[in-house]
C-alpha cells in the first residue's frame, strides 16, 4: 500500500493567474458598473455647481426650491419666495431647474 502512494503522480498545482481570474473579473465588473458611473455623476455635479449663475432656479439637497440671487466661492443666496432669502453652501445645490419652473409651482 505504501508503494502505491509513492507511485502516484504528484498533484498538479493550479496556475496562480487562473486562481485569481474570478477576483479580477469581479473587480472589472465592479469598476464598470459602480465606480465609473459614480465618478462621472460626481464630475457632472461639480461642473453644474461651478457653473451656477445669478437667476438660476435650483433645488437644494434638503429639497428647498429657490432662485439664485447672490453667489460667492462657497455660498449661494437663494430667494425662497416672498422676498425671503436664505444662504446655502454651494455643495448643497443638487439640480438646476429650467427657467420658469418656480412660477408654475
C-alpha positions as CSV (number, residue, x, y, z in Angstrom):
1,X,0.0,0.0,0.0
2,X,2.8,2.4,0.7
3,X,4.5,1.6,-2.5
4,X,1.3,2.6,-4.4
5,X,1.2,6.0,-2.7
6,X,4.8,6.7,-3.9
7,X,4.0,5.6,-7.4
8,X,1.2,8.1,-7.8
9,X,1.9,11.3,-9.8
10,X,2.4,14.4,-7.7
11,X,-0.7,16.7,-7.6
12,X,-0.6,19.5,-10.2
13,X,-0.6,23.0,-8.7
14,X,-3.1,25.3,-10.4
15,X,-1.8,28.3,-12.3
16,X,-1.9,31.4,-9.9
17,X,-3.4,33.5,-12.6
18,X,-6.3,31.1,-13.1
19,X,-7.0,31.1,-9.4
20,X,-7.1,35.0,-9.3
21,X,-9.1,35.3,-12.5
22,X,-12.5,35.3,-10.8
23,X,-11.4,38.1,-8.4
24,X,-10.0,40.1,-11.3
25,X,-13.2,39.6,-13.3
26,X,-15.4,40.7,-10.3
27,X,-13.2,43.9,-9.8
28,X,-13.5,44.8,-13.5
29,X,-17.3,44.4,-13.4
30,X,-17.5,46.4,-10.2
31,X,-15.4,49.2,-11.8
32,X,-17.6,49.5,-14.9
33,X,-20.9,49.1,-13.2
34,X,-20.5,51.0,-10.0
35,X,-17.3,53.1,-9.6
36,X,-17.0,54.6,-13.1
37,X,-20.7,55.8,-13.3
38,X,-20.4,57.3,-9.8
39,X,-17.3,59.2,-10.7
40,X,-19.0,60.5,-13.8
41,X,-22.0,61.7,-11.8
42,X,-19.8,63.4,-9.3
43,X,-17.9,65.2,-12.1
44,X,-21.1,66.4,-13.7
45,X,-22.4,67.6,-10.2
46,X,-19.3,69.6,-9.6
47,X,-19.4,71.1,-13.0
48,X,-23.0,72.1,-12.5
49,X,-22.2,73.7,-9.1
50,X,-19.3,75.7,-10.6
51,X,-21.5,77.0,-13.5
52,X,-24.2,78.4,-11.3
53,X,-25.3,81.9,-12.3
54,X,-27.5,84.6,-10.8
55,X,-31.1,84.0,-11.7
56,X,-30.9,80.2,-11.9
57,X,-33.7,78.2,-10.3
58,X,-32.4,75.4,-8.2
59,X,-33.2,72.6,-5.7
60,X,-31.0,72.1,-2.7
61,X,-30.2,68.7,-1.1
62,X,-32.8,69.4,1.6
63,X,-35.5,69.9,-1.1
64,X,-35.7,73.7,-0.8
65,X,-36.5,75.4,-4.1
66,X,-35.2,78.9,-4.9
67,X,-33.8,81.4,-7.3
68,X,-30.1,82.3,-7.0
69,X,-29.7,86.0,-6.0
70,X,-26.0,86.0,-4.9
71,X,-23.0,83.7,-5.4
72,X,-19.7,83.6,-3.6
73,X,-17.0,80.9,-3.7
74,X,-18.6,78.7,-1.1
75,X,-22.1,80.0,-0.5
76,X,-25.2,80.8,-2.6
77,X,-28.0,83.1,-1.5
78,X,-31.5,81.9,-2.7
79,X,-34.7,83.8,-2.8
80,X,-37.1,81.1,-1.5
81,X,-40.3,83.1,-2.0
82,X,-42.0,86.1,-0.7
83,X,-38.7,88.1,-0.6
84,X,-37.2,85.7,1.9
85,X,-33.5,84.9,1.2
86,X,-31.5,82.1,2.7
87,X,-27.9,81.3,2.5
88,X,-26.8,77.7,1.5
89,X,-23.5,76.1,0.9
90,X,-22.8,75.8,-2.8
91,X,-22.3,72.0,-2.4
92,X,-25.9,71.5,-1.3
93,X,-27.3,72.6,-4.7
94,X,-28.5,69.3,-6.3
95,X,-30.3,70.4,-9.5
96,X,-30.7,73.4,-11.7
97,X,-34.3,73.7,-12.9
98,X,-35.5,75.0,-16.3
99,X,-36.3,78.7,-16.3
100,X,-39.9,79.5,-15.2
101,X,-40.3,76.3,-13.1
102,X,-40.9,78.2,-9.9
103,X,-43.7,80.2,-11.5
104,X,-45.6,77.0,-12.3
105,X,-45.5,75.9,-8.7
